[in-house]
C-alpha cells in the first residue's frame, strides 16, 4: 500500500507513531516505530497480527514473563569490525555482549514455549549461533562487565602486582595519617583523592612539616595536597603497571575483535531480531492503553465496526475522566458510500478521522480499539481531505487546496481505495460549490471506491438517497437539551441544526427569527422535516434500547424461574423416591413382624426361619422380574418440605372431596390416597386391590382409590 503523506497528517498518524515509540526500549526500535508504514500486502499483515496476538496472550498469562530486552545499537561496533585492524573498545564490546544476552533470553523463551506459542518460536528459530558468540566474549569479560583478571597470564601478573602495591600504599598512608594528625598540621578533612592517589590535606602554613610530594593546592591556597614520601616511588611503579595493563587489555580486545569478525552476520541478525521484537512488544503494550484488539479480516471487502473509538481522543478523555462514545458503522460493496450530515461540533469530523486512523493503524499491523466482532478489509490507498489546509507558501486558499486534492484523487482512485472527505463542497458559493461537489461525487462513485463523506449540502444528501450503493447517516442531536450526542446513526440524513446550535451558543432569539424569514419557506420546511425525523428516530432509538433492556431482564427472570423450577422438581422426585422406599421397607418389616407373631408360641424357631426364608425367596423372585430392583439407597434423604400456610380456610370456601371409584377393572390406572404417583390395578379381591406403582406392589382399599 502506498501511504499518502498528507492523509497521514490529516489523520494525525504521526501522534500515534510517537506514542508507540515511547514503549520501545532501543533507539533503533523507536526510529522504526516513528517510520512505520502500511504493509505491502494483506498476507504479511496477517502474519504480523497473528504474532502480536500470541505475544498479547503471553502478557495475559500470569505464569509467564515475556522477555523485552533492550536492543543495543552496535552499528559503530560493526563498523570497527569491518575495518581490517579495527579494535573494539570495552564499551562497544559490552554493547555486543548485552545484545547477545538479550537474544539468548528470547531464544530460550521461544524454544521452551514453542508448542504453546509457535509463531514466536518460528520468528526466532533461525538464530542458532548466539551461544557460540557468548563463549567468545565470556572468555575475557566478567559478570561485572570488566576484563577478567585471568584473561591472560600477563594481565593476571600485572593486576596481582597492582593489588600488592595498593595494599602497601594504603598501609603507608594510614601510618602517615596517624603521625601527622598528632602534629596538628592537617585540615579537618585530613585526606583527599586526586589523580587516582590518596593525598593528605595539609594546612599550607604547615606544609614544610610534611614530607612528600605536593600535587596541588586549594583554590584559595589555604590547603596543600601532599602524597606521603613513602608512597611516591610505589605510585610511580603503579603508574607503569597501569600503562602495561592498558596495553595488555588492548591486545585482548584486538584478539576478541578478530574472533568476532567472522560472526558479523550473526551480530546483525541478533540486532534485527531484538529490534523487531522491541517493536512487537511496543505494539502490544501501547494497544493495552486504548483497549486495542486483533480485528477480524474480511476477504470480501466488508467493513463492520462496532464500538470503534479514536485512540487519541480516548487517551485524552481518560486523563480528564470523560467517557468516549464508540461508533458503529458498516461499509460493503452493496453500501460503499456513507454520507454523514448533522450539526457543527456534533462529531462528524472526529468520526471521519476515526475511520481513517483505525484503517491506517490496521494496515500498519496494530491492534484496533473496536469490539472483537468487528471486521476490517484491505485497501490499496487511503486518501483524505480533512480540515483547513490552505497554503501561504503556494498561495492556495482552502477551496483551491481542496480542488487540487480532488483533482489528485480522481487521477488515482480505484475500487480498492478508501476516500475520506470532510465538509465536502465547502469553501465556495453554496449553490455553485454544491453543484461542483455533486459532479465530483458522481465521478468518485463511478470508480467503485469506498468513501465516507461529511457534508451540509442538501443536494448531496438527496443524491445519496437515490443511489443503490450509497447511504445517508447523521450525528444525533438532543433537541430537548440542545446538545450533540456524538453518536452516529445510519439510515437517514441529519439536519445541520443551524438555528438550534445558534440558540445553544447564546444568539438572541430575535436574530434567529429574522434569519428564518430570510430563508425560503421550502428550505425551512425541509430542515424542520429533517429535524422532526431525527427527533422521531432518536425517540425510537430510546424506546428500542428500553425494549432491549426489558427483554434482557425478562430473559434473565425466565432463566432464573426455570432454574428454580428444576430444583423444585428435583427435590420433589427425591421426596417421592424416599417415601416409596420407606413404604416398601415398612411393608417388608411389617410382614416379618407378622410372621414372628404367628410363630411366637412355638418352642423352636425352625418354622419361623422357614417362613422368613420362603418370604425372602418370594420377594427376591419379584425383584428379579424387574430390570432394576429397589435397594436401600443411603444417599436419599427426605427433603425439607415447604412450611404449611397459616391461612385460615373461611367457612364459605368449599373443600373438594375425591369420590371413590365405583367400578374397577384389572389394568385400570388409579391413584391411592397419600401416594404421589399413579399405578396399575393387578388384583381385585372384594374390597381389597393390589396396585403396581413403579416396581412396588401396594395393597389398598377400594375406597382409597381415585382417578389420576
SETORKOL-310459 format. One line per field, with one value per residue (C-alpha): residue in one letter; x, y, z; residue number from 1. Coordinates in Angstrom, 2 decimals, decimal comma. Layout:
resn = c(A_...)
c1 = c(X_...)
c2 = c(Y_...)
c3 = c(Z_...)
resi = c(NUM_...)
! end
This chain:
resn = c(X_X_X_X_X_X_X_X_X_X_X_X_X_X_X_X_X_X_X_X_X_X_X_X_X_X_X_X_X_X_X_X_X_X_X_X_X_X_X_X_X_X_X_X_X_X_X_X_X_X_X_X_X_X_X_X_X_X_X_X_X_X_X_X_X_X_X_X_X_X_X_X_X_X_X_X_X_X_X_X_X_X_X_X_X_X_X_X_X_X_X_X_X_X_X_X_X_X_X_X_X_X_X_X_X_X_X_X_X_X_X_X_X_X_X_X_X_X_X_X_X_X_X_X_X_X_X_X_X_X_X_X_X_X_X_X_X_X_X_X_X_X_X_X_X_X_X_X_X_X_X_X_X_X_X_X_X_X_X_X_X_X_X_X_X_X_X_X_X_X_X_X_X_X_X_X_X_X_X_X_X_X_X_X_X_X_X_X_X_X_X_X_X_X_X_X_X_X_X_X_X_X_X_X_X_X_X_X_X_X_X_X_X_X_X_X_X_X_X_X_X_X_X_X_X_X_X_X_X_X_X_X_X_X_X_X_X_X_X_X_X_X_X_X_X_X_X_X_X_X_X_X_X_X_X_X_X_X_X_X_X_X_X_X_X_X_X_X_X_X_X_X_X_X_X_X_X_X_X_X_X_X_X_X_X_X_X_X_X_X_X_X_X_X_X_X_X_X_X_X_X_X_X_X_X_X_X_X_X_X_X_X_X_X_X_X_X_X_X_X_X_X_X_X_X_X_X_X_X_X_X_X_X_X_X_X_X_X_X_X_X_X_X_X_X_X_X_X_X_X_X_X_X_X_X_X_X_X_X_X_X_X_X_X_X_X_X_X_X_X_X_X_X_X_X_X_X_X_X_X_X_X_X_X_X_X_X_X_X_X_X_X_X_X_X_X_X_X_X_X_X_X_X_X_X_X_X_X_X_X_X_X_X_X_X_X_X_X_X_X_X_X_X_X_X_X_X_X_X_X_X_X_X_X_X_X_X_X_X_X_X_X_X_X_X_X_X_X_X_X_X_X_X_X_X_X_X_X_X_X_X_X_X_X_X_X_X_X_X_X_X_X_X_X_X_X_X_X_X_X_X_X_X_X_X_X_X_X_X_X_X_X_X_X_X_X_X_X_X_X_X_X_X_X_X_X_X_X_X_X_X_X_X_X_X_X_X_X_X_X_X_X_X_X_X_X_X_X_X_X_X_X_X_X_X_X_X_X_X_X_X_X_X_X_X_X_X_X_X_X_X_X_X_X_X_X_X_X_X_X_X_X_X_X_X_X_X_X_X_X_X_X_X_X_X_X_X_X_X_X_X_X_X_X_X_X_X_X_X_X_X_X_X_X_X_X_X_X_X_X_X_X_X_X_X_X_X_X_X_X_X_X_X_X_X_X_X_X_X_X_X_X_X_X_X_X_X_X_X_X_X_X_X_X_X_X_X_X_X_X_X_X_X_X_X_X_X_X_X_X_X_X_X_X_X_X_X_X_X_X_X_X_X_X_X_X_X_X_X_X_X_X_X_X_X_X_X_X_X_X_X_X_X_X_X_X_X_X_X_X_X_X_X_X_X_X_X_X_X_X_X_X_X_X_X_X_X_X)
c1 = c(0,00_1,22_0,86_-0,32_1,67_-0,97_-3,60_-1,27_-1,01_-4,78_-5,39_-2,73_-0,98_2,32_0,97_0,10_3,59_5,16_3,11_4,04_7,75_7,55_7,04_10,24_13,45_16,06_16,69_16,56_13,14_11,91_13,19_11,40_8,18_8,30_8,79_6,17_4,33_1,44_2,28_2,63_0,00_-2,60_-0,71_2,20_-0,31_-1,97_1,39_2,09_-1,30_-1,06_2,30_1,10_-1,90_0,44_2,58_-0,56_-1,71_1,73_1,31_-2,11_-0,60_0,40_2,66_4,92_7,22_7,91_11,47_11,69_15,45_16,97_18,42_21,81_22,92_26,02_26,34_29,64_30,94_30,07_31,97_35,07_34,75_34,61_37,96_40,86_42,84_39,90_39,68_36,56_36,85_35,46_32,18_31,49_32,25_29,80_27,08_27,69_27,60_24,30_22,82_23,80_22,38_19,03_18,98_19,68_16,80_14,40_15,64_15,40_11,84_10,70_12,26_10,77_7,28_7,36_4,27_2,10_3,45_4,64_4,72_7,09_9,31_9,16_10,28_13,31_14,32_16,69_19,06_21,38_24,83_24,24_25,84_29,00_29,35_28,77_31,50_33,97_33,11_32,77_36,32_37,56_34,54_33,49_29,97_30,77_31,42_35,16_38,08_38,76_41,97_42,90_42,07_45,82_48,74_50,38_47,27_46,96_50,58_50,10_46,92_48,38_51,28_48,87_46,87_50,04_51,21_47,82_47,90_51,36_50,18_47,19_49,36_51,87_49,13_47,38_50,71_51,42_47,85_48,15_51,55_50,60_47,24_49,17_51,23_48,09_49,15_46,13_42,87_39,56_39,06_42,52_42,69_41,54_41,61_43,20_44,51_43,90_46,10_45,39_46,73_47,00_45,10_47,70_47,30_49,50_51,26_52,40_53,29_57,05_56,48_55,07_57,48_56,24_55,33_52,97_50,27_48,26_46,68_43,10_41,51_42,26_45,65_44,60_45,30_48,07_47,65_50,69_51,48_53,39_57,05_56,88_54,26_55,95_58,05_55,34_52,88_55,38_55,57_51,79_51,53_53,87_51,74_48,61_50,17_51,14_47,58_46,08_48,42_47,52_43,79_44,21_45,79_42,96_40,32_42,18_42,04_38,33_37,60_39,39_37,31_34,05_34,86_33,65_30,41_29,50_26,48_25,15_25,54_23,48_20,83_20,74_20,21_17,44_15,65_15,69_14,61_11,75_10,59_11,07_8,51_6,23_6,29_5,66_2,62_1,10_1,83_0,56_-2,63_-3,33_-3,60_-6,53_-8,07_-6,95_-7,83_-6,85_-9,57_-11,16_-10,16_-12,70_-11,74_-14,97_-14,30_-16,68_-16,19_-18,25_-17,08_-18,75_-17,58_-14,96_-13,22_-10,50_-7,45_-6,04_-9,43_-9,83_-6,47_-7,22_-10,68_-9,22_-6,95_-9,94_-12,18_-14,56_-16,31_-15,52_-18,52_-17,88_-19,33_-20,94_-20,72_-20,69_-19,34_-19,60_-19,77_-23,53_-23,29_-19,83_-20,62_-21,51_-22,61_-22,71_-24,58_-25,56_-24,77_-21,42_-19,41_-21,56_-18,73_-18,71_-15,03_-13,84_-15,92_-14,29_-10,83_-11,66_-12,45_-9,26_-6,93_-8,20_-7,95_-4,39_-3,41_-4,89_-2,86_0,28_-0,24_-1,55_-4,36_-7,56_-9,89_-13,09_-15,30_-13,87_-16,74_-15,55_-14,30_-11,76_-10,82_-7,76_-7,38_-4,57_-4,96_-6,34_-6,95_-8,31_-9,18_-9,81_-9,55_-8,29_-5,08_-4,67_-1,06_0,55_3,71_1,80_-0,78_-3,62_-6,93_-8,86_-11,10_-8,16_-6,38_-9,44_-9,83_-6,21_-6,72_-9,89_-8,04_-5,35_-7,95_-9,76_-6,45_-5,58_-8,82_-9,97_-12,20_-9,54_-9,39_-10,91_-11,72_-12,45_-13,85_-14,66_-17,06_-17,41_-18,03_-17,48_-15,26_-17,14_-20,58_-23,05_-25,06_-22,15_-19,90_-22,71_-23,18_-19,46_-19,40_-22,25_-20,23_-17,16_-19,37_-20,73_-17,22_-15,94_-18,99_-18,37_-14,88_-16,42_-14,28_-15,33_-15,96_-17,04_-18,14_-19,24_-21,48_-24,12_-25,31_-28,90_-28,29_-25,60_-27,99_-30,71_-28,26_-27,15_-30,70_-31,14_-28,03_-28,10_-24,63_-24,76_-26,43_-27,10_-26,17_-26,28_-24,80_-27,58_-28,58_-30,57_-33,21_-34,60_-31,36_-29,84_-26,61_-24,89_-24,90_-21,76_-23,49_-23,56_-26,91_-27,07_-30,15_-31,23_-29,66_-29,42_-30,24_-27,44_-29,47_-28,24_-30,76_-30,64_-26,84_-27,08_-29,54_-27,21_-24,37_-26,37_-27,54_-30,67_-33,99_-34,82_-31,76_-32,71_-36,29_-35,01_-32,71_-35,60_-37,56_-34,70_-34,69_-37,19_-40,22_-39,49_-35,94_-37,17_-39,88_-37,34_-35,00_-37,87_-38,91_-35,36_-35,20_-38,56_-37,46_-34,30_-36,32_-38,57_-35,59_-33,96_-37,21_-37,44_-33,82_-34,56_-37,67_-35,72_-32,96_-35,60_-37,28_-33,96_-33,22_-36,64_-36,29_-32,93_-34,37_-37,30_-34,91_-32,93_-36,11_-37,22_-33,81_-33,95_-37,51_-36,55_-33,53_-35,69_-38,37_-35,78_-34,53_-38,10_-38,82_-35,58_-36,47_-39,95_-38,62_-36,23_-39,12_-41,19_-38,30_-37,74_-41,36_-41,70_-38,55_-39,72_-43,16_-41,63_-39,35_-42,13_-44,29_-41,42_-40,78_-44,50_-44,64_-41,67_-43,17_-46,44_-44,51_-42,80_-46,20_-47,63_-44,83_-44,06_-45,87_-43,74_-40,80_-38,25_-37,58_-37,42_-40,88_-40,23_-36,95_-38,60_-41,41_-38,95_-36,80_-39,86_-40,93_-37,46_-37,42_-40,77_-39,63_-36,40_-38,24_-40,46_-37,44_-35,80_-38,87_-37,98_-34,99_-33,87_-34,92_-35,39_-32,46_-31,80_-30,25_-28,48_-27,98_-31,69_-32,77_-36,07_-36,08_-37,28_-40,87_-42,16_-43,82_-47,58_-49,54_-51,13_-54,04_-57,37_-59,98_-63,09_-66,35_-67,64_-64,80_-65,63_-63,20_-63,19_-63,61_-62,49_-65,24_-64,26_-64,37_-67,48_-66,41_-62,85_-61,17_-57,76_-55,47_-57,11_-54,76_-55,60_-54,08_-54,04_-54,72_-51,45_-49,44_-47,86_-47,68_-50,38_-50,31_-51,99_-54,52_-53,12_-55,55_-59,05_-60,21_-63,52_-62,86_-59,13_-56,97_-53,27_-51,84_-48,42_-46,65_-43,31_-41,56_-43,75_-47,00_-49,26_-52,38_-55,19_-58,90_-61,23_-62,46_-58,90_-58,66_-59,47_-58,83_-55,44)
c2 = c(0,00_3,49_5,95_9,44_11,75_14,48_11,92_10,68_14,23_14,77_11,65_12,59_9,28_10,88_11,30_7,61_6,67_8,92_7,31_3,87_4,73_5,63_1,93_0,92_0,39_0,87_3,94_1,90_0,45_4,00_5,08_2,17_2,98_6,60_5,42_2,67_2,24_0,12_-3,42_-4,08_-6,84_-8,43_-11,73_-10,00_-8,07_-11,30_-12,71_-9,54_-9,55_-13,27_-12,95_-9,86_-11,89_-14,58_-12,03_-10,42_-13,80_-14,27_-10,94_-12,09_-15,31_-14,53_-17,58_-16,30_-13,30_-12,38_-11,04_-7,45_-6,79_-3,54_-3,90_-2,20_-0,12_-1,90_-0,09_1,53_-1,82_-3,38_-0,60_-1,29_-5,00_-4,16_-2,34_-4,77_-3,56_-2,12_-2,87_-2,71_-0,60_-2,09_-0,11_-1,40_-4,99_-4,59_-3,44_-6,51_-8,73_-7,26_-7,72_-11,40_-11,84_-10,34_-12,57_-15,66_-14,79_-14,52_-17,73_-19,70_-18,46_-19,27_-22,75_-23,57_-22,45_-23,43_-25,64_-23,04_-20,13_-21,49_-18,15_-16,59_-19,66_-19,52_-15,88_-16,80_-20,28_-19,04_-17,76_-20,64_-19,25_-16,93_-19,33_-19,57_-15,79_-15,57_-18,16_-15,97_-12,86_-14,52_-15,87_-12,38_-10,44_-10,88_-10,77_-7,20_-6,27_-5,78_-7,65_-10,74_-10,78_-14,15_-13,26_-13,75_-14,76_-11,38_-9,47_-11,68_-10,89_-7,15_-6,94_-9,06_-6,61_-3,67_-5,14_-5,70_-2,11_-0,72_-2,58_-1,09_2,40_2,19_0,91_3,76_6,36_5,24_5,35_8,91_9,99_8,88_10,55_13,96_14,00_14,29_17,16_19,24_20,07_18,52_20,19_18,92_16,73_15,19_13,48_13,78_11,64_13,19_11,70_8,20_8,92_9,21_12,63_14,35_17,65_19,86_23,41_25,39_27,22_23,83_22,06_22,11_19,86_17,13_15,02_14,05_15,23_18,20_17,51_20,74_23,41_24,51_27,36_29,93_28,47_27,54_23,82_21,86_18,29_16,12_12,49_10,81_10,29_6,51_6,26_8,36_5,58_2,99_5,29_5,64_1,85_1,72_4,17_2,00_-1,05_0,85_1,53_-2,12_-3,11_-0,85_-2,29_-5,84_-5,08_-3,58_-6,82_-8,83_-6,64_-6,94_-10,72_-10,67_-8,31_-10,68_-13,59_-11,64_-10,58_-13,95_-13,53_-10,17_-11,54_-13,19_-9,98_-8,12_-10,84_-10,57_-6,82_-7,16_-9,77_-7,70_-4,53_-6,47_-7,85_-4,48_-3,07_-6,11_-5,53_-1,82_-2,51_-4,85_-2,58_0,51_-1,34_-2,10_1,64_2,09_-1,43_-2,48_-5,94_-8,07_-7,40_-9,94_-9,68_-9,81_-11,12_-9,79_-6,06_-5,78_-3,36_-3,76_-1,82_-1,80_0,23_1,99_4,80_7,29_6,17_9,68_11,01_8,03_8,63_12,34_11,70_9,09_11,72_14,04_11,32_11,53_8,74_8,17_7,08_4,23_4,32_1,58_1,66_-0,69_-0,40_-3,15_-3,50_-3,01_0,10_1,56_5,31_6,69_10,35_11,84_15,05_16,78_19,79_21,51_20,30_17,18_14,73_14,39_15,21_13,06_10,17_10,65_10,76_7,66_5,73_6,83_6,43_2,99_1,75_3,10_1,56_-1,76_-1,78_-0,94_-4,06_-2,55_-3,61_-1,59_-0,08_-1,83_-4,64_-8,06_-8,81_-6,00_-6,81_-4,96_-5,19_-4,15_-1,00_-0,15_3,57_5,70_9,29_12,11_15,78_16,90_20,33_23,68_23,11_26,47_27,18_30,62_29,35_28,12_30,94_28,41_29,19_26,48_25,95_25,95_23,40_21,18_21,42_20,37_17,42_16,39_16,51_14,27_11,88_11,49_10,61_7,68_6,46_2,93_0,27_-0,56_3,00_4,44_8,15_10,40_13,89_16,44_19,35_18,14_21,01_23,80_26,83_28,43_29,76_27,24_26,88_26,78_24,83_22,38_21,79_21,12_18,87_16,87_16,29_15,22_12,91_11,20_10,76_9,20_6,98_5,70_4,44_1,84_3,16_3,20_6,60_8,34_11,92_14,72_17,40_20,03_20,21_19,11_18,19_15,68_14,12_13,86_12,39_9,80_8,68_7,87_5,72_1,97_1,70_4,81_5,50_8,60_8,86_11,56_12,56_12,51_15,71_16,09_18,61_18,85_19,84_21,30_19,33_16,86_13,17_12,30_9,13_8,04_6,84_5,21_5,30_8,89_12,33_14,74_18,38_20,86_22,24_25,68_27,64_25,22_25,43_29,23_29,28_26,99_29,46_32,39_34,03_36,13_34,61_37,75_37,28_33,68_34,61_37,25_34,67_32,24_34,94_35,34_31,66_30,27_28,60_25,31_25,25_25,90_23,26_20,76_21,46_21,20_17,91_16,58_17,75_16,15_12,87_12,90_13,56_10,62_8,40_9,49_8,71_5,35_4,54_5,28_3,09_0,36_0,46_0,32_-2,63_-4,45_-3,77_-5,05_-8,07_-8,91_-8,52_-10,77_-13,35_-13,32_-13,75_-16,68_-18,30_-17,84_-19,24_-22,31_-22,92_-22,64_-24,89_-27,52_-27,51_-27,90_-30,80_-32,47_-32,13_-33,45_-36,54_-37,21_-36,97_-39,42_-41,90_-41,55_-42,20_-45,10_-46,64_-46,18_-47,60_-50,68_-51,40_-50,69_-53,31_-55,80_-55,13_-55,50_-58,84_-60,19_-58,87_-60,69_-63,91_-63,52_-63,03_-66,05_-68,37_-66,87_-69,64_-72,39_-73,83_-73,61_-71,03_-73,62_-72,86_-69,12_-69,39_-71,45_-68,89_-65,96_-67,77_-68,51_-64,84_-63,65_-66,07_-64,74_-61,12_-61,92_-63,52_-60,46_-58,20_-60,24_-59,74_-56,03_-54,61_-52,62_-53,85_-51,46_-51,46_-49,27_-46,04_-44,38_-41,18_-40,50_-38,24_-36,65_-33,09_-30,24_-29,58_-26,04_-24,62_-25,01_-21,90_-20,36_-19,16_-19,92_-21,51_-19,47_-21,25_-20,10_-21,85_-25,32_-28,20_-30,66_-34,33_-37,05_-39,61_-43,32_-45,18_-47,36_-49,70_-51,07_-53,42_-55,05_-52,85_-49,55_-46,71_-45,28_-43,24_-44,12_-41,51_-40,09_-41,52_-39,11_-41,48_-43,43_-47,19_-50,15_-52,48_-56,02_-57,90_-57,31_-59,28_-57,94_-54,51_-55,02_-54,41_-54,75_-51,78_-51,85_-48,45_-48,48_-51,60_-51,84_-53,70_-51,85_-53,27_-50,78_-50,43_-49,60_-46,54_-45,09_-45,22_-42,39_-41,45_-39,77)
c3 = c(0,00_-0,86_2,01_1,13_3,40_3,53_4,51_7,25_8,59_8,30_10,38_12,99_12,46_13,48_17,03_17,15_15,96_18,58_21,37_20,03_20,05_23,76_24,52_22,70_24,67_21,95_19,83_16,65_17,56_18,31_14,93_13,26_15,11_14,02_10,43_10,50_7,21_5,95_4,87_1,17_1,14_3,34_3,79_5,54_7,62_8,78_9,89_11,89_13,63_14,42_16,15_18,03_19,18_20,54_22,36_23,77_25,13_26,76_28,56_29,75_31,16_34,75_34,88_32,06_31,70_28,10_27,63_26,38_26,26_25,10_21,63_21,97_18,99_17,74_14,41_15,47_16,69_13,34_11,54_13,66_12,91_9,20_9,42_8,97_12,01_13,89_17,60_19,77_22,89_26,08_25,91_22,40_23,48_26,38_23,95_21,80_24,89_26,12_22,65_22,74_26,28_25,19_22,12_24,23_26,59_23,67_22,02_25,27_25,91_22,36_22,48_25,88_24,79_21,12_21,37_23,07_21,02_17,66_15,83_18,34_18,02_14,23_14,29_16,43_15,29_12,53_15,23_16,15_16,97_19,92_22,41_20,31_20,26_24,00_24,64_22,73_24,74_28,16_27,88_28,71_30,05_33,68_35,14_36,30_32,65_33,11_31,57_33,70_35,76_34,28_30,69_30,01_32,30_31,71_32,82_35,88_36,87_36,32_38,36_41,15_41,46_41,31_44,18_46,24_45,60_46,55_49,85_50,55_49,58_51,92_54,74_54,35_54,05_57,23_59,06_57,85_58,63_62,26_62,61_61,16_62,93_66,20_64,77_64,13_60,55_58,76_57,78_59,08_56,02_56,54_53,15_49,58_46,46_43,38_40,13_41,48_44,55_48,28_49,41_52,78_53,12_54,81_56,09_53,68_56,51_57,89_54,63_55,28_58,26_55,99_53,93_50,49_47,02_46,54_43,94_44,21_46,36_47,04_45,09_47,84_48,71_52,23_51,82_50,11_48,89_49,68_48,89_51,75_50,92_51,37_48,59_45,92_44,41_44,77_42,91_40,06_39,82_39,91_37,01_34,98_35,75_34,69_31,30_30,95_31,93_29,25_26,61_27,60_27,55_24,08_22,88_24,44_22,76_19,46_19,64_20,59_17,70_15,30_16,67_16,29_12,75_11,45_13,45_11,95_10,05_13,20_15,20_12,62_12,78_16,58_16,35_13,75_15,87_19,05_17,23_15,64_18,97_20,64_18,19_18,72_22,47_21,99_19,80_22,38_25,35_23,52_22,50_26,15_26,86_24,46_24,71_21,24_19,90_16,95_14,35_12,07_8,42_5,61_2,20_0,65_1,08_4,02_6,89_10,04_13,07_16,46_19,43_17,27_19,16_18,26_20,31_20,79_21,90_24,23_25,90_26,29_27,72_30,05_31,58_32,01_33,41_30,44_28,52_24,84_22,78_20,36_16,86_14,80_11,01_8,07_4,53_1,96_-1,81_-1,74_0,51_-0,05_0,24_3,68_3,68_7,17_7,97_11,17_13,34_13,60_16,61_16,55_15,95_12,15_11,71_14,61_13,25_9,85_11,43_13,46_10,27_8,55_11,53_12,54_8,96_8,71_12,05_10,92_7,70_9,70_11,79_15,02_17,32_16,97_19,63_18,50_19,77_18,90_16,49_14,19_10,71_8,55_4,88_2,87_0,75_-1,64_-0,92_1,90_0,79_2,93_2,72_6,28_7,87_6,64_4,66_2,95_1,99_2,21_0,51_-2,54_-2,35_-2,08_-0,39_1,39_-1,64_-4,07_-1,94_-1,90_-5,66_-6,12_-3,78_-5,60_-8,93_-7,45_-6,03_-9,36_-11,03_-8,73_-7,13_-7,94_-6,42_-3,79_-2,43_0,75_0,37_3,36_2,68_5,37_4,71_1,14_-1,28_1,24_0,74_-2,14_-3,08_-1,59_-4,79_-7,23_-4,90_-4,22_-7,95_-8,46_-5,38_-6,88_-10,06_-8,07_-6,01_-9,13_-10,57_-7,35_-7,09_-10,62_-9,67_-7,29_-4,41_-0,77_0,81_3,99_3,33_5,65_4,19_4,92_1,30_0,77_-2,89_-1,79_0,71_-1,95_-4,46_-1,91_-1,22_-4,92_-5,31_-4,73_-3,20_-1,00_2,31_4,40_8,06_10,70_14,02_16,59_18,39_21,61_20,59_24,13_25,84_22,64_22,76_20,41_21,36_19,33_18,15_14,50_13,20_9,76_7,54_7,14_6,62_9,52_9,94_10,47_13,39_12,38_14,42_17,38_17,59_17,31_20,22_22,19_21,67_23,03_19,81_20,61_19,55_17,55_15,37_14,71_13,78_11,33_9,77_9,32_7,45_5,00_4,12_1,63_3,17_1,44_2,80_6,35_6,00_4,66_7,56_10,03_8,45_8,75_12,34_13,07_11,51_13,57_16,73_15,88_15,23_18,46_20,29_18,55_19,46_23,13_23,01_21,23_23,87_26,60_24,90_24,56_28,23_29,31_27,03_28,57_32,07_31,17_29,74_32,96_35,01_32,84_33,20_36,98_37,09_35,07_37,32_40,44_38,92_38,05_41,65_42,98_40,59_41,61_45,31_44,62_42,82_45,71_48,17_46,10_45,92_49,65_50,62_48,14_49,54_53,13_52,33_50,74_53,67_56,17_54,45_54,47_58,16_58,97_57,13_59,09_62,33_61,49_60,90_64,28_65,96_64,20_65,38_68,76_70,63_69,22_71,13_68,28_65,53_62,78_61,48_61,76_59,91_57,20_56,84_56,67_54,12_51,99_52,23_51,21_48,25_47,02_47,39_45,57_42,66_42,42_42,41_39,65_37,49_37,28_35,42_38,45_41,81_44,69_47,09_50,06_48,76_51,68_49,69_49,52_52,32_52,91_51,63_53,74_52,87_52,48_55,55_55,70_55,03_58,09_56,03_57,70_55,47_55,56_56,11_52,76_50,92_49,64_50,18_47,29_48,29_45,90_45,29_45,35_42,04_41,86_39,09_38,94_36,50_36,36_34,26_35,26_36,16_39,55_42,36_46,04_48,68_50,09_47,18_44,69_41,71_39,93_39,33_37,56_39,25_39,26_41,56_42,95_45,98_47,24_48,77_48,54_45,48_44,60_42,71_40,98_41,41_39,66_40,99_44,11_44,73_47,15_48,82_49,29_49,93_47,04_48,92_48,86_45,05_42,69_39,08_38,44)
resi = c(1_2_3_4_5_6_7_8_9_10_11_12_13_14_15_16_17_18_19_20_21_22_23_24_25_26_27_28_29_30_31_32_33_34_35_36_37_38_39_40_41_42_43_44_45_46_47_48_49_50_51_52_53_54_55_56_57_58_59_60_61_62_63_64_65_66_67_68_69_70_71_72_73_74_75_76_77_78_79_80_81_82_83_84_85_86_87_88_89_90_91_92_93_94_95_96_97_98_99_100_101_102_103_104_105_106_107_108_109_110_111_112_113_114_115_116_117_118_119_120_121_122_123_124_125_126_127_128_129_130_131_132_133_134_135_136_137_138_139_140_141_142_143_144_145_146_147_148_149_150_151_152_153_154_155_156_157_158_159_160_161_162_163_164_165_166_167_168_169_170_171_172_173_174_175_176_177_178_179_180_181_182_183_184_185_186_187_188_189_190_191_192_193_194_195_196_197_198_199_200_201_202_203_204_205_206_207_208_209_210_211_212_213_214_215_216_217_218_219_220_221_222_223_224_225_226_227_228_229_230_231_232_233_234_235_236_237_238_239_240_241_242_243_244_245_246_247_248_249_250_251_252_253_254_255_256_257_258_259_260_261_262_263_264_265_266_267_268_269_270_271_272_273_274_275_276_277_278_279_280_281_282_283_284_285_286_287_288_289_290_291_292_293_294_295_296_297_298_299_300_301_302_303_304_305_306_307_308_309_310_311_312_313_314_315_316_317_318_319_320_321_322_323_324_325_326_327_328_329_330_331_332_333_334_335_336_337_338_339_340_341_342_343_344_345_346_347_348_349_350_351_352_353_354_355_356_357_358_359_360_361_362_363_364_365_366_367_368_369_370_371_372_373_374_375_376_377_378_379_380_381_382_383_384_385_386_387_388_389_390_391_392_393_394_395_396_397_398_399_400_401_402_403_404_405_406_407_408_409_410_411_412_413_414_415_416_417_418_419_420_421_422_423_424_425_426_427_428_429_430_431_432_433_434_435_436_437_438_439_440_441_442_443_444_445_446_447_448_449_450_451_452_453_454_455_456_457_458_459_460_461_462_463_464_465_466_467_468_469_470_471_472_473_474_475_476_477_478_479_480_481_482_483_484_485_486_487_488_489_490_491_492_493_494_495_496_497_498_499_500_501_502_503_504_505_506_507_508_509_510_511_512_513_514_515_516_517_518_519_520_521_522_523_524_525_526_527_528_529_530_531_532_533_534_535_536_537_538_539_540_541_542_543_544_545_546_547_548_549_550_551_552_553_554_555_556_557_558_559_560_561_562_563_564_565_566_567_568_569_570_571_572_573_574_575_576_577_578_579_580_581_582_583_584_585_586_587_588_589_590_591_592_593_594_595_596_597_598_599_600_601_602_603_604_605_606_607_608_609_610_611_612_613_614_615_616_617_618_619_620_621_622_623_624_625_626_627_628_629_630_631_632_633_634_635_636_637_638_639_640_641_642_643_644_645_646_647_648_649_650_651_652_653_654_655_656_657_658_659_660_661_662_663_664_665_666_667_668_669_670_671_672_673_674_675_676_677_678_679_680_681_682_683_684_685_686_687_688_689_690_691_692_693_694_695_696_697_698_699_700_701_702_703_704_705_706_707_708)
! end
